[in-house]
Amino acid sequence: MPFFTPLDDNEKRPGRIALGIEYDGTRYCGWQRLSHAPSVQESLEKALSKVASTPITVHCSGRTDSGVHAVRQVVHFDTPVGRSRKAWRMGGNVNLPPDIGIHWAVPVPGDFHARFSAIARRYRYMIINQPFRPVMERHNVTWCRESLDVSAMQAAAAHLVGELDFSAFRAAGCQSRSPRRHVHFIEVSRHGHMVMIDLQANAFLHHMVRNIAGTLMAIGRGDKPVEWIVELMRGGDRTRSSATASASGLHFVDVIYPPRYQLPKEPLGPGLVAHLGEWTGERPLPDCPMARSRIARAEAEGAEEARAAGQLSEIEAIRMADAAREAERISREHEQAIPAAGTSVTGTSVASNPATDSPATDVL
């Protein structure tokens, strides 16, 4: 769906709907619904329930913590009533507070799941690097008054790329089954007085990005040498790394799904770096067992739907289902064959578990 496609459709479809949403997390205690504090999930569900005239429950691609922002959060929900894409987007926005907005709404197949179908998630951590405190950007950045050496930060960040044990950057209360994640890339760049840490992985541990940001800033200030990050990764001790960076600088900017779902493309944010001109999903994913398994599974689901509709032969549908099972088997064997936590780190060559999602994944 092109970015500026007019929403003049009148097709009212019940079933599963995916939304792309944006929010300023400053006044919310995170994504997840809470009984004692405001949350993004609660506000969104109230707005959609008014559009549907029935209770709606939404599921997100990755939970964000208190004060964290998102410019491309993807959610899905099931609705028994038919509404058009225009109704979901415009009706939802009318009922939402001004710090939450719906970008798009599209019907998706029943096998789509905002969280479990995702292949990768991407965050950008924004730092205002200037001697005086920011005013206009204060809710959406972290302020660092000391000059940051971006080249040193990038050299340190290079040691975090690959399938690694990230125990050194894991919050004490993290409930993920495994500390291992596959970081696809991490880049540190300067844009005038703005420094951006841009990273993508299959999933993240609790506070992982903010803990990495705090450590890279310590290296950028000259408090620690570049080699310190190797020592931290090798030791796996969270207490030895830097303080967790502020939530205000963290933005959830992208989530990647198998091509079959054809979710809308849109420019990556936040608006502070919109001039970079990158769009969602532009970068190729690494060729790894988990990504191959997710894509093959989605293609097999699509083949089964096409077979039921008489658009694909039964033999071809069976072949694709077999390919998906084989990809899943390889992915699981790969996970089991990874060395245990504590394997020594040398540059970016250490392999580890690709870390399938767990109930506590992606609370940052």
BELHUSUL-V731247 format. One record per residue. N is the residue number from 0. SS is DSSP state (2 for helix, 1 for strand, 0 for the rest). PSI is psi in radians with two decimals (999 if undefined). D_LAST is the distance of its C-alpha to the last C-alpha in Angstrom with 2 decimals. Layout:
n->N ss->SS psi->PSI d_last->D_LAST
n->N ss->SS psi->PSI d_last->D_LAST
//
This chain:
n->0 ss->0 psi->2.04 d_last->30.10
n->1 ss->0 psi->2.67 d_last->30.82
n->2 ss->0 psi->-0.68 d_last->28.62
n->3 ss->0 psi->0.50 d_last->31.47
n->4 ss->0 psi->2.16 d_last->32.97
n->5 ss->0 psi->2.40 d_last->34.66
n->6 ss->0 psi->1.32 d_last->33.58
n->7 ss->0 psi->0.30 d_last->37.12
n->8 ss->0 psi->2.64 d_last->36.83
n->9 ss->0 psi->0.16 d_last->38.32
n->10 ss->0 psi->2.10 d_last->37.37
n->11 ss->0 psi->1.92 d_last->35.99
n->12 ss->1 psi->2.20 d_last->34.18
n->13 ss->1 psi->-3.14 d_last->32.77
n->14 ss->1 psi->-2.60 d_last->30.44
n->15 ss->1 psi->2.29 d_last->26.90
n->16 ss->1 psi->2.40 d_last->25.34
n->17 ss->1 psi->2.49 d_last->22.27
n->18 ss->1 psi->2.55 d_last->20.85
n->19 ss->1 psi->2.14 d_last->18.99
n->20 ss->1 psi->2.79 d_last->17.36
n->21 ss->1 psi->2.52 d_last->16.06
n->22 ss->1 psi->2.60 d_last->14.78
n->23 ss->0 psi->1.98 d_last->14.44
n->24 ss->2 psi->0.14 d_last->11.85
n->25 ss->2 psi->-0.78 d_last->13.84
n->26 ss->2 psi->0.21 d_last->15.80
n->27 ss->0 psi->2.59 d_last->13.57
n->28 ss->0 psi->0.82 d_last->11.81
n->29 ss->0 psi->-3.10 d_last->9.12
n->30 ss->0 psi->-0.85 d_last->10.23
n->31 ss->0 psi->2.44 d_last->11.95
n->32 ss->0 psi->2.34 d_last->15.53
n->33 ss->0 psi->2.68 d_last->16.51
n->34 ss->0 psi->-0.33 d_last->20.07
n->35 ss->0 psi->0.00 d_last->19.86
n->36 ss->0 psi->2.73 d_last->17.66
n->37 ss->0 psi->2.49 d_last->17.18
n->38 ss->0 psi->2.77 d_last->14.56
n->39 ss->2 psi->-0.73 d_last->14.42
n->40 ss->2 psi->-0.80 d_last->15.56
n->41 ss->2 psi->-0.78 d_last->18.49
n->42 ss->2 psi->-0.73 d_last->19.65
n->43 ss->2 psi->-0.75 d_last->19.64
n->44 ss->2 psi->-0.66 d_last->21.45
n->45 ss->2 psi->-0.73 d_last->24.02
n->46 ss->2 psi->-0.79 d_last->24.78
n->47 ss->2 psi->-0.59 d_last->25.24
n->48 ss->2 psi->-0.57 d_last->27.27
n->49 ss->2 psi->-0.66 d_last->29.64
n->50 ss->2 psi->-0.73 d_last->30.16
n->51 ss->2 psi->-0.29 d_last->30.82
n->52 ss->0 psi->0.52 d_last->32.78
n->53 ss->0 psi->2.68 d_last->31.16
n->54 ss->0 psi->2.39 d_last->27.89
n->55 ss->0 psi->2.35 d_last->25.02
n->56 ss->0 psi->2.25 d_last->21.89
n->57 ss->0 psi->2.65 d_last->19.09
n->58 ss->1 psi->2.33 d_last->16.66
n->59 ss->1 psi->2.88 d_last->13.68
n->60 ss->0 psi->-0.47 d_last->12.67
n->61 ss->0 psi->2.14 d_last->8.94
n->62 ss->0 psi->2.47 d_last->7.41
n->63 ss->0 psi->2.62 d_last->5.26
n->64 ss->0 psi->3.09 d_last->5.14
n->65 ss->0 psi->2.22 d_last->8.39
n->66 ss->0 psi->-0.08 d_last->9.66
n->67 ss->0 psi->2.52 d_last->7.40
n->68 ss->1 psi->2.90 d_last->10.06
n->69 ss->1 psi->2.40 d_last->11.22
n->70 ss->1 psi->-0.20 d_last->14.62
n->71 ss->1 psi->1.26 d_last->14.97
n->72 ss->1 psi->2.35 d_last->13.30
n->73 ss->1 psi->2.31 d_last->15.84
n->74 ss->1 psi->2.83 d_last->16.99
n->75 ss->1 psi->2.78 d_last->20.23
n->76 ss->1 psi->2.78 d_last->22.69
n->77 ss->1 psi->2.34 d_last->26.24
n->78 ss->1 psi->2.33 d_last->29.01
n->79 ss->1 psi->-0.15 d_last->32.62
n->80 ss->1 psi->2.60 d_last->33.92
n->81 ss->1 psi->2.24 d_last->34.58
n->82 ss->1 psi->2.65 d_last->33.12
n->83 ss->0 psi->2.87 d_last->33.17
n->84 ss->2 psi->-0.69 d_last->30.26
n->85 ss->2 psi->-0.71 d_last->31.52
n->86 ss->2 psi->-0.74 d_last->31.46
n->87 ss->2 psi->-0.76 d_last->27.86
n->88 ss->2 psi->-0.96 d_last->26.68
n->89 ss->2 psi->-0.71 d_last->29.15
n->90 ss->2 psi->-0.69 d_last->29.56
n->91 ss->2 psi->-0.78 d_last->25.86
n->92 ss->2 psi->-0.61 d_last->25.45
n->93 ss->2 psi->-0.59 d_last->28.47
n->94 ss->0 psi->0.01 d_last->26.92
n->95 ss->0 psi->2.66 d_last->23.44
n->96 ss->0 psi->2.84 d_last->22.74
n->97 ss->0 psi->-0.22 d_last->22.81
n->98 ss->0 psi->0.20 d_last->19.09
n->99 ss->1 psi->2.35 d_last->18.40
n->100 ss->1 psi->2.57 d_last->20.46
n->101 ss->1 psi->2.18 d_last->21.45
n->102 ss->1 psi->-0.77 d_last->22.38
n->103 ss->1 psi->2.79 d_last->24.17
n->104 ss->1 psi->2.24 d_last->25.21
n->105 ss->1 psi->2.52 d_last->26.84
n->106 ss->1 psi->2.50 d_last->28.33
n->107 ss->0 psi->2.78 d_last->27.00
n->108 ss->0 psi->2.77 d_last->28.60
n->109 ss->0 psi->-0.34 d_last->28.15
n->110 ss->0 psi->-0.13 d_last->26.47
n->111 ss->0 psi->2.35 d_last->23.51
n->112 ss->0 psi->2.19 d_last->20.20
n->113 ss->0 psi->-0.65 d_last->17.17
n->114 ss->0 psi->-0.93 d_last->14.93
n->115 ss->0 psi->-0.30 d_last->17.58
n->116 ss->0 psi->-0.19 d_last->19.51
n->117 ss->1 psi->2.46 d_last->16.79
n->118 ss->1 psi->-0.60 d_last->17.61
n->119 ss->1 psi->2.71 d_last->14.91
n->120 ss->1 psi->2.60 d_last->11.82
n->121 ss->1 psi->2.39 d_last->11.69
n->122 ss->1 psi->2.68 d_last->9.75
n->123 ss->1 psi->2.27 d_last->11.75
n->124 ss->1 psi->2.12 d_last->11.27
n->125 ss->1 psi->2.25 d_last->14.33
n->126 ss->1 psi->2.16 d_last->16.54
n->127 ss->1 psi->2.05 d_last->19.86
n->128 ss->1 psi->1.59 d_last->22.20
n->129 ss->0 psi->2.75 d_last->25.25
n->130 ss->0 psi->-0.28 d_last->27.30
n->131 ss->0 psi->2.64 d_last->27.08
n->132 ss->0 psi->2.52 d_last->24.22
n->133 ss->0 psi->2.68 d_last->23.15
n->134 ss->0 psi->-1.09 d_last->24.34
n->135 ss->0 psi->-0.58 d_last->23.88
n->136 ss->0 psi->0.16 d_last->20.38
n->137 ss->0 psi->-0.50 d_last->19.18
n->138 ss->0 psi->-0.16 d_last->16.51
n->139 ss->0 psi->0.18 d_last->14.96
n->140 ss->0 psi->2.93 d_last->15.11
n->141 ss->1 psi->2.45 d_last->14.97
n->142 ss->1 psi->2.26 d_last->18.56
n->143 ss->1 psi->2.01 d_last->20.11
n->144 ss->0 psi->-0.41 d_last->23.84
n->145 ss->0 psi->2.55 d_last->24.93
n->146 ss->0 psi->2.33 d_last->25.77
n->147 ss->0 psi->2.32 d_last->23.30
n->148 ss->0 psi->1.70 d_last->24.90
n->149 ss->2 psi->-0.60 d_last->23.06
n->150 ss->2 psi->-0.68 d_last->25.29
n->151 ss->2 psi->-0.69 d_last->24.32
n->152 ss->2 psi->-0.70 d_last->20.58
n->153 ss->2 psi->-0.70 d_last->21.30
n->154 ss->2 psi->-0.70 d_last->23.53
n->155 ss->2 psi->-0.72 d_last->20.91
n->156 ss->2 psi->-0.52 d_last->18.27
n->157 ss->2 psi->-0.43 d_last->20.96
n->158 ss->2 psi->-0.09 d_last->20.74
n->159 ss->2 psi->0.01 d_last->17.28
n->160 ss->0 psi->2.31 d_last->18.58
n->161 ss->1 psi->-3.01 d_last->19.65
n->162 ss->1 psi->1.83 d_last->19.14
n->163 ss->1 psi->2.86 d_last->18.17
n->164 ss->1 psi->2.02 d_last->17.10
n->165 ss->0 psi->0.61 d_last->13.87
n->166 ss->2 psi->-0.56 d_last->14.59
n->167 ss->2 psi->-0.25 d_last->14.89
n->168 ss->2 psi->0.47 d_last->11.21
n->169 ss->0 psi->2.29 d_last->10.02
n->170 ss->0 psi->2.60 d_last->9.38
n->171 ss->0 psi->-0.58 d_last->12.75
n->172 ss->0 psi->0.15 d_last->11.91
n->173 ss->0 psi->2.31 d_last->10.20
n->174 ss->0 psi->0.19 d_last->12.65
n->175 ss->0 psi->2.52 d_last->12.55
n->176 ss->0 psi->-0.48 d_last->16.20
n->177 ss->0 psi->2.51 d_last->15.95
n->178 ss->0 psi->0.07 d_last->14.25
n->179 ss->1 psi->2.37 d_last->15.64
n->180 ss->1 psi->2.74 d_last->14.14
n->181 ss->1 psi->1.80 d_last->16.16
n->182 ss->1 psi->2.07 d_last->15.09
n->183 ss->1 psi->-0.76 d_last->17.55
n->184 ss->1 psi->2.74 d_last->17.66
n->185 ss->1 psi->2.17 d_last->16.25
n->186 ss->1 psi->2.41 d_last->18.35
n->187 ss->1 psi->2.18 d_last->18.78
n->188 ss->1 psi->2.69 d_last->21.26
n->189 ss->1 psi->2.39 d_last->23.02
n->190 ss->1 psi->1.52 d_last->24.27
n->191 ss->0 psi->-2.15 d_last->26.57
n->192 ss->0 psi->0.11 d_last->24.72
n->193 ss->1 psi->2.28 d_last->21.31
n->194 ss->1 psi->2.28 d_last->19.36
n->195 ss->1 psi->2.29 d_last->16.75
n->196 ss->1 psi->2.03 d_last->14.53
n->197 ss->1 psi->2.06 d_last->14.42
n->198 ss->1 psi->2.61 d_last->13.08
n->199 ss->1 psi->2.49 d_last->13.29
n->200 ss->1 psi->2.97 d_last->13.06
n->201 ss->0 psi->-0.59 d_last->14.05
n->202 ss->0 psi->3.01 d_last->10.66
n->203 ss->0 psi->2.66 d_last->7.69
n->204 ss->0 psi->2.90 d_last->7.28
n->205 ss->0 psi->2.14 d_last->5.18
n->206 ss->0 psi->0.22 d_last->4.36
n->207 ss->2 psi->-0.83 d_last->6.56
n->208 ss->2 psi->-0.76 d_last->6.71
n->209 ss->2 psi->-0.59 d_last->7.05
n->210 ss->2 psi->-0.66 d_last->9.40
n->211 ss->2 psi->-0.78 d_last->11.19
n->212 ss->2 psi->-0.76 d_last->11.67
n->213 ss->2 psi->-0.69 d_last->13.15
n->214 ss->2 psi->-0.75 d_last->15.38
n->215 ss->2 psi->-0.62 d_last->16.56
n->216 ss->2 psi->-0.65 d_last->17.47
n->217 ss->2 psi->-0.68 d_last->19.46
n->218 ss->2 psi->-0.70 d_last->21.28
n->219 ss->2 psi->-0.58 d_last->21.84
n->220 ss->0 psi->-0.24 d_last->23.43
n->221 ss->0 psi->0.13 d_last->25.67
n->222 ss->0 psi->-0.54 d_last->24.58
n->223 ss->0 psi->2.67 d_last->24.10
n->224 ss->0 psi->2.89 d_last->25.71
n->225 ss->0 psi->-0.68 d_last->24.17
n->226 ss->0 psi->-0.29 d_last->25.23
n->227 ss->2 psi->-0.60 d_last->23.04
n->228 ss->2 psi->-0.54 d_last->20.04
n->229 ss->2 psi->-0.73 d_last->22.39
n->230 ss->2 psi->-0.73 d_last->23.27
n->231 ss->2 psi->-0.80 d_last->19.72
n->232 ss->2 psi->-0.69 d_last->19.09
n->233 ss->2 psi->-0.71 d_last->22.48
n->234 ss->2 psi->-0.55 d_last->22.08
n->235 ss->0 psi->0.44 d_last->18.70
n->236 ss->0 psi->1.90 d_last->18.50
n->237 ss->2 psi->-0.55 d_last->15.28
n->238 ss->2 psi->-0.26 d_last->17.66
n->239 ss->2 psi->-0.28 d_last->19.41
n->240 ss->0 psi->3.13 d_last->16.72
n->241 ss->0 psi->2.97 d_last->15.89
n->242 ss->0 psi->2.65 d_last->14.09
n->243 ss->0 psi->2.23 d_last->10.40
n->244 ss->0 psi->2.74 d_last->10.67
n->245 ss->0 psi->2.51 d_last->10.62
n->246 ss->2 psi->-0.43 d_last->8.08
n->247 ss->2 psi->-0.42 d_last->11.21
n->248 ss->2 psi->-0.08 d_last->11.32
n->249 ss->1 psi->2.28 d_last->8.28
n->250 ss->1 psi->2.21 d_last->9.67
n->251 ss->1 psi->2.00 d_last->9.25
n->252 ss->1 psi->-0.25 d_last->12.88
n->253 ss->1 psi->2.65 d_last->14.22
n->254 ss->1 psi->2.35 d_last->14.54
n->255 ss->1 psi->2.38 d_last->17.73
n->256 ss->1 psi->2.83 d_last->20.20
n->257 ss->0 psi->2.53 d_last->23.68
n->258 ss->2 psi->-0.45 d_last->26.30
n->259 ss->2 psi->-0.57 d_last->28.14
n->260 ss->2 psi->-0.33 d_last->25.97
n->261 ss->0 psi->0.87 d_last->26.77
n->262 ss->0 psi->2.65 d_last->23.98
n->263 ss->0 psi->2.53 d_last->24.68
n->264 ss->0 psi->2.59 d_last->23.94
n->265 ss->0 psi->2.79 d_last->22.83
n->266 ss->1 psi->2.50 d_last->22.19
n->267 ss->0 psi->2.48 d_last->18.83
n->268 ss->0 psi->-2.82 d_last->17.48
n->269 ss->0 psi->3.05 d_last->16.69
n->270 ss->2 psi->-0.43 d_last->20.27
n->271 ss->2 psi->-0.47 d_last->20.42
n->272 ss->2 psi->0.45 d_last->20.82
n->273 ss->2 psi->-0.41 d_last->22.49
n->274 ss->2 psi->-0.26 d_last->25.61
n->275 ss->2 psi->-0.44 d_last->24.31
n->276 ss->0 psi->0.26 d_last->25.28
n->277 ss->0 psi->2.52 d_last->23.04
n->278 ss->1 psi->2.84 d_last->22.56
n->279 ss->0 psi->2.44 d_last->20.25
n->280 ss->0 psi->0.23 d_last->21.12
n->281 ss->0 psi->-0.59 d_last->23.58
n->282 ss->0 psi->2.42 d_last->22.69
n->283 ss->0 psi->2.52 d_last->24.08
n->284 ss->0 psi->2.66 d_last->21.99
n->285 ss->0 psi->2.57 d_last->22.99
n->286 ss->0 psi->1.58 d_last->25.71
n->287 ss->0 psi->2.79 d_last->24.15
n->288 ss->2 psi->-0.70 d_last->25.06
n->289 ss->2 psi->-0.78 d_last->21.91
n->290 ss->2 psi->-0.76 d_last->22.22
n->291 ss->2 psi->-0.68 d_last->25.96
n->292 ss->2 psi->-0.78 d_last->25.62
n->293 ss->2 psi->-0.74 d_last->23.35
n->294 ss->2 psi->-0.77 d_last->25.71
n->295 ss->2 psi->-0.67 d_last->28.81
n->296 ss->2 psi->-0.74 d_last->27.74
n->297 ss->2 psi->-0.71 d_last->27.21
n->298 ss->2 psi->-0.65 d_last->30.56
n->299 ss->2 psi->-0.70 d_last->32.28
n->300 ss->2 psi->-0.73 d_last->31.17
n->301 ss->2 psi->-0.66 d_last->32.54
n->302 ss->2 psi->-0.66 d_last->35.71
n->303 ss->2 psi->-0.69 d_last->36.32
n->304 ss->2 psi->-0.73 d_last->36.08
n->305 ss->2 psi->-0.65 d_last->38.46
n->306 ss->2 psi->-0.77 d_last->40.82
n->307 ss->2 psi->-0.50 d_last->40.97
n->308 ss->0 psi->0.05 d_last->41.83
n->309 ss->0 psi->0.31 d_last->44.53
n->310 ss->0 psi->-0.07 d_last->42.92
n->311 ss->0 psi->2.51 d_last->42.40
n->312 ss->0 psi->2.68 d_last->44.63
n->313 ss->2 psi->-0.63 d_last->43.86
n->314 ss->2 psi->-0.77 d_last->44.33
n->315 ss->2 psi->-0.68 d_last->41.68
n->316 ss->2 psi->-0.70 d_last->39.17
n->317 ss->2 psi->-0.70 d_last->39.89
n->318 ss->2 psi->-0.75 d_last->39.50
n->319 ss->2 psi->-0.61 d_last->36.02
n->320 ss->2 psi->-0.71 d_last->35.03
n->321 ss->2 psi->-0.71 d_last->36.40
n->322 ss->2 psi->-0.67 d_last->34.47
n->323 ss->2 psi->-0.74 d_last->31.18
n->324 ss->2 psi->-0.68 d_last->32.05
n->325 ss->2 psi->-0.72 d_last->32.99
n->326 ss->2 psi->-0.68 d_last->29.74
n->327 ss->2 psi->-0.70 d_last->27.83
n->328 ss->2 psi->-0.77 d_last->30.18
n->329 ss->2 psi->-0.70 d_last->29.62
n->330 ss->2 psi->-0.75 d_last->25.83
n->331 ss->2 psi->-0.70 d_last->26.14
n->332 ss->2 psi->-0.67 d_last->28.76
n->333 ss->2 psi->-0.77 d_last->26.65
n->334 ss->2 psi->-0.76 d_last->23.83
n->335 ss->2 psi->-0.44 d_last->26.47
n->336 ss->2 psi->-0.14 d_last->28.16
n->337 ss->0 psi->2.43 d_last->25.30
n->338 ss->0 psi->2.68 d_last->26.13
n->339 ss->0 psi->2.82 d_last->24.62
n->340 ss->0 psi->2.54 d_last->21.91
n->341 ss->0 psi->-0.11 d_last->23.58
n->342 ss->0 psi->2.41 d_last->25.37
n->343 ss->0 psi->2.62 d_last->26.11
n->344 ss->0 psi->2.26 d_last->24.36
n->345 ss->0 psi->1.81 d_last->26.63
n->346 ss->0 psi->-2.31 d_last->25.20
n->347 ss->0 psi->0.32 d_last->23.41
n->348 ss->0 psi->-0.10 d_last->25.89
n->349 ss->0 psi->2.27 d_last->24.31
n->350 ss->0 psi->2.66 d_last->23.71
n->351 ss->0 psi->-3.11 d_last->21.46
n->352 ss->0 psi->2.35 d_last->20.21
n->353 ss->0 psi->-0.16 d_last->18.67
n->354 ss->0 psi->1.47 d_last->16.48
n->355 ss->0 psi->2.73 d_last->16.90
n->356 ss->0 psi->2.59 d_last->14.18
n->357 ss->0 psi->2.93 d_last->13.97
n->358 ss->0 psi->-0.46 d_last->13.38
n->359 ss->0 psi->0.18 d_last->10.09
n->360 ss->0 psi->2.54 d_last->8.70
n->361 ss->0 psi->0.71 d_last->5.77
n->362 ss->0 psi->1.81 d_last->3.78
n->363 ss->0 psi->999 d_last->0.00
//
